[in-house]
């Protein structure tokens, strides 16, 4: 056997749940209708470095020689996917980058660079948009003296309020900051408007009590059931348990109670952690009144390893499936929705 265990696409998807599936499948798989216009560009599979100093190795092994310490937000081409020889590792996936070396997948976000034709109108109540490039800077205005407010990342989602044109006739989207109720602006070409067809419920005819989710914190996995039959499985990253108490995801019996297709999540630093400020968290399904939720994560790719401040992180593609499958169903024109009859969730 060679040093690397090369894996087929089928084996990789089985290993990682939906992980990178939405990026590997051909573009034709995602048919876009309604407000969304065709994307431009070849959609080459890329990897964005999410942590400054993440290492590029000669081989997919932490003990091999280090070729480079990569800068945060540097973007490389993913030229291969392999598993490490360490079968005890909770995340064995490594990416070959630019055909030059290997980086552990935990801090490499799989991304594409897809440009979009700007929509001619935005619905009166707004609509959902998704970033389709590795990152884009968001500005405080479209004026010439505009300043950068945030950097938005691939697969993050935002509520689009309006379409603007600047003095150079460039088209921008005005986005809602749903935490501070301000607005941001990004060039329209870097965001696709999510059509209603991608927001329709999955398995809507299955009775409420015949759906359930079981989250296993030991294996860091989530399984969705219909009629006691598993229909979806994925790796997750639950809350990190610290000796002081920390951010462990609470065990127990819950129901999904509130959902948002996008959310600006933030928490100041305290004695237990450095805090975070994450605009555009995608596909959020809350299951406790204290704000614990299942949601997509674009800031890491280390699923299978506890990583969060109490929530359950998934790939954006997997979190979107859960968002559409669970009750209550969110109307496409809403960016926050609550309901009394949610899907059962068991955290064990």
Secondary structure, DSSP 8 states (H G I E B T S, - for coil): --SSEE--HHHHHHHHTTTTHHHHS-GGGS---TT---EES----EEEE-STTEEEESSSSTTS-EEEEE-TT-EEEEEEEEE-S-TT-S--EEEEETTTEEEEGGGEEEE---EE---S---TT-EEEEE-SSEEEEES-SSTT--EEEEEETT-EEEEEEEEE-TT--EEEEEEETTTTEEEEEEGGGEEE--GGGSS-SSTTS-GGGEEEEEETTTTEEEEEETTEEEEEEE-B-B---TT-TT----EEEE--EEEEEEEEEE--BTTB--EEEEEEEEEEE-STT--EEEE-SS---TTS--BSSSEEE-HHHHHHHHHHSSS---TT-S-EE-SS--EEEE-
